[in-house]
Amino acid sequence: MAKKLYYQNQYLQTFATELIEQKQDKSGAWYVLLRETAFYPEGGGQPCDTGTLNGVKVVNVVEIDDEIRHYIDGPLEDEQIEGQIDWERRFDHMQQHTAQHIVSAAFDNEFGFKTVSFHLGKEESTIDLDIAGVNEQHVQRAEELANQIVLENLPIELRWVTPEEASAFPLRKALSVEENIRLVIIPDYDYNGCGGTHPASTAEAGMIKIVGIEKEKKKTRISFVAGNRAYLHFDKKQKVLEKLAPLLNAPQESMESAVSKLLQAKAQLEKELSEAKDKLLEYEARELITKADRNGKPLTALFTGRSIQELQKLGRAIVTEREDTVSILVSETDGKLQIVCAKGKQAPGNMKELLAGILPLINGKGGGSELFAQGGGQASISPERLLEDALAALQM
């Protein structure tokens, strides 16, 4: 096992070491084993470090069978190794992981809500709490307490202890290992077993902002950002607000009201538009009836680009106006055929049976009732052919 320099000094960014072994795994990917390393391997919810070894990119670091494998872009030529950690990535992980300890302890200390899982994502991190009933008041209080702990600049102590020594601490959760126990301690606030990298004080975690609450079965997922991520989060929102202010003709504090008014106006316009379309369909139905033969033949029409909803409304309008009429409407849209079969209360025939007989022609699906049926399928035949076959089936 390589000597873990990241436990001796979590701020170490460069190091020199020796190459122990260089291999390819079953997939052909190259990895190296080093005498010592400052690269943290993925584990405990924290992603691995990346960086370079003799200028060759380190793309993944994992601990397998007591080996710390450094996966690289290609083989190394020298046995003397100069390692360089991607410090921006490492410190970001330190900030987010420390924020997780602080936020988890806030929910636990204040409300007894236990953290059951943690994920450090690329943009946001999450914890899952073992309770579904988390509300905005819980979140606000936990966030306030978390940021108070940051402002107090409390020391973060890292200790290796025996099981007996660990039992003397008020641990937030049970230990997952029985040897090589490492505790991350924020005195008088949080005591937790952890193998991740953390800064020397809570202040280095930076501001913590909870950005999401999501109910998941019997748990609640809390999303948060900290440190530089929190700055970027607010900077992005501020720029959006600055662009919205002139568009809405409202200052930031009045934007909610301005957007609410816009949405109400939009809903009213959509309602009026829908009513206008329905009126147009009624006029269209009357026009079709006027132009149709009065000799008892079904009223038919072919369209292009009409939605099934429009066909349905048009069909209902026709048979409402003429209860002795059968109406068959067909539309072709984007390589598909849609058909509506409708009849008035005084007209003969069964529209459900009619549709069932012709849908196989277009490999279609649909359904309905004796008075009204609709369906659709592939345009494997022309709209005219589908209409002709529907009329032939109606007369059988």
Residue pairs with C-beta under 8 A, 6 or more apart in sequence:
1 66
1 67
1 68
2 20
2 33
2 34
2 35
2 36
2 37
2 67
2 68
3 35
3 36
3 37
4 36
4 37
4 68
5 12
5 15
5 36
5 37
5 38
6 12
6 37
6 38
6 39
6 40
6 49
6 197
7 158
7 182
9 38
10 94
10 197
10 198
10 199
12 38
12 85
13 38
13 84
13 85
13 87
13 90
14 38
14 82
14 83
14 84
14 85
15 36
15 37
15 38
15 82
15 83
16 80
16 81
16 82
16 83
17 34
17 35
17 36
17 37
17 81
17 83
18 34
18 35
18 79
18 80
18 81
19 32
19 33
19 34
19 35
19 76
19 78
19 79
19 80
19 81
20 32
20 33
20 34
20 35
21 32
21 33
22 30
22 31
22 32
22 33
22 75
22 76
23 30
23 31
23 32
23 33
24 30
24 31
25 31
29 71
30 71
30 72
30 73
30 74
30 75
31 69
31 70
31 71
31 72
32 53
32 69
32 70
32 72
32 76
32 81
33 67
33 68
33 69
33 70
34 53
34 68
34 70
34 81
34 83
37 61
37 68
37 70
37 83
38 49
38 83
38 85
39 48
39 49
39 51
39 58
39 61
39 68
39 70
39 83
39 85
40 46
40 48
40 49
40 61
40 90
40 93
40 196
40 197
41 48
41 61
41 62
41 63
41 68
41 69
42 48
42 60
42 61
42 62
42 63
43 63
43 195
43 196
44 118
44 194
44 195
44 196
45 97
45 100
45 117
45 118
45 119
45 120
45 196
46 93
46 97
46 120
46 196
46 197
47 93
47 120
48 60
48 61
48 62
49 58
49 61
49 85
49 86
49 89
49 90
49 93
50 57
50 58
50 59
50 60
50 61
50 86
50 89
51 57
51 58
51 83
51 84
51 85
51 86
52 58
52 83
52 84
53 70
53 72
53 76
53 81
53 82
53 83
53 84
54 76
54 77
54 78
54 81
54 82
56 72
56 73
56 74
56 76
57 72
57 73
58 70
58 71
58 72
59 71
59 72
59 73
60 71
61 68
61 69
61 70
61 71
62 68
62 69
62 71
63 69
90 197
91 199
91 227
92 227
92 228
92 229
93 120
93 196
93 197
94 197
94 198
94 199
94 204
95 199
95 204
95 205
95 206
95 226
95 227
95 228
95 229
96 120
96 125
96 225
96 226
96 227
96 229
97 120
97 194
97 196
97 197
97 198
98 156
98 198
98 199
98 202
98 204
98 205
98 226
99 125
99 146
99 205
99 206
99 208
99 224
99 226
99 227
100 115
100 118
100 120
100 125
100 127
100 224
101 184
101 186
101 190
101 192
101 194
101 198
102 146
102 149
102 150
102 186
102 189
102 190
102 202
102 205
102 208
103 127
103 142
103 143
103 146
103 208
103 210
103 222
103 224
104 115
104 118
104 127
104 172
104 190
104 192
105 149
105 172
105 186
105 189
105 190
105 192
106 141
106 142
106 143
106 145
106 146
106 149
107 113
107 114
107 115
107 129
107 134
107 138
107 142
107 222
108 114
108 115
108 172
109 145
109 189
109 190
110 138
110 141
110 142
110 145
111 138
111 142
113 129
113 130
113 131
113 134
113 138
113 220
114 129
114 130
114 131
114 173
115 127
115 128
115 129
115 130
115 172
115 173
116 128
116 129
116 130
116 219
117 127
117 128
118 125
118 126
118 127
118 128
119 125
119 126
123 225
123 229
124 211
124 212
124 223
124 224
124 225
124 229
125 223
125 224
125 225
125 226
126 212
126 221
126 222
126 223
126 224
127 221
127 222
127 224
128 216
128 219
128 220
128 221
128 222
129 219
129 220
129 221
129 222
130 218
130 219
131 218
131 219
131 220
132 215
132 217
132 218
132 219
132 220
133 220
134 213
134 220
134 222
136 213
139 210
139 213
139 222
142 210
143 208
143 209
143 210
146 208
147 207
147 208
149 186
149 189
149 202
150 202
150 203
150 205
150 206
150 207
150 208
151 203
152 202
153 201
153 202
153 203
154 186
154 187
154 189
154 201
154 202
155 186
155 187
155 200
155 201
156 184
156 185
156 186
156 198
156 199
156 200
156 201
156 202
157 183
157 184
157 185
157 186
157 187
158 182
158 183
158 184
158 185
158 198
159 182
159 183
159 185
160 180
160 181
160 182
160 183
161 169
161 181
161 182
161 183
162 181
163 175
163 178
163 179
163 181
166 175
166 181
166 183
166 193
169 183
169 185
169 191
170 191
171 183
171 191
171 192
171 193
172 190
172 191
172 192
173 192
173 193
175 181
175 193
176 193
177 193
181 193
182 193
182 194
182 195
183 191
183 192
183 193
183 194
184 190
184 192
184 193
184 194
184 196
184 198
185 191
185 192
186 202
199 205
204 227
205 226
205 227
206 226
206 227
206 228
206 230
206 231
207 226
207 227
207 230
207 231
208 224
208 225
208 226
208 230
209 224
209 225
209 226
209 230
209 233
209 234
210 222
210 223
210 224
211 223
211 224
211 225
211 233
212 221
212 222
212 223
213 220
213 221
213 222
213 223
214 220
214 221
214 223
215 221
225 232
225 233
241 252
241 255
244 255
245 251
245 252
245 255
248 255
248 258
248 259
248 262
249 258
250 257
250 258
277 310
278 313
281 310
281 313
281 314
281 317
282 317
284 314
284 317
285 314
285 317
285 318
285 321
286 321
288 299
288 301
288 314
288 318
289 299
289 318
289 321
289 322
289 325
292 299
292 325
296 324
298 325
298 326
298 327
298 328
298 391
298 394
299 318
299 322
299 325
299 326
299 327
299 328
300 327
300 328
300 329
300 330
300 387
300 391
301 329
301 330
302 330
302 331
302 383
302 384
302 387
303 311
303 329
303 330
303 331
303 332
304 331
304 332
304 333
305 331
305 332
305 333
306 331
306 333
306 338
307 331
307 333
308 331
308 338
308 340
308 374
308 376
311 329
311 331
311 338
311 339
311 340
311 374
312 340
312 372
312 374
314 329
314 340
315 327
315 329
315 340
315 341
315 342
315 372
315 374
316 342
316 372
318 325
318 327
318 342
319 325
319 326
319 327
319 342
319 343
319 344
319 347
319 371
319 372
320 344
322 344
323 344
323 345
323 346
323 347
324 344
324 346
324 347
325 343
325 344
325 347
326 341
326 342
326 343
326 344
326 347
326 348
326 349
326 351
326 394
327 340
327 341
327 342
327 343
328 339
328 340
328 341
328 342
328 387
328 390
328 391
328 394
329 339
329 340
329 342
330 337
330 338
330 339
330 383
330 386
330 387
330 390
331 337
331 338
331 339
331 383
332 338
332 379
332 383
335 378
335 379
336 376
336 377
336 378
336 379
337 362
337 364
337 376
337 377
337 378
337 379
337 381
337 383
337 386
338 374
338 375
338 376
339 355
339 358
339 364
339 366
339 374
339 375
339 376
339 386
339 390
340 372
340 373
340 374
341 351
341 354
341 355
341 368
341 372
341 373
341 374
341 390
342 351
342 371
342 372
342 373
343 349
343 351
343 371
343 372
344 371
345 371
349 394
350 370
351 368
351 369
351 370
351 371
351 372
351 373
352 367
352 368
352 369
352 370
352 373
354 373
354 390
354 393
354 394
355 366
355 367
355 368
355 373
355 374
355 375
357 393
358 386
358 389
358 390
358 393
359 365
359 366
359 375
359 377
361 377
361 380
361 381
361 385
361 386
361 389
362 376
362 377
362 378
362 379
362 380
362 381
362 386
363 377
363 378
363 380
364 375
364 376
364 377
364 378
365 375
365 376
365 377
366 373
366 374
366 375
366 376
367 373
367 374
367 375
368 374
368 375
381 389
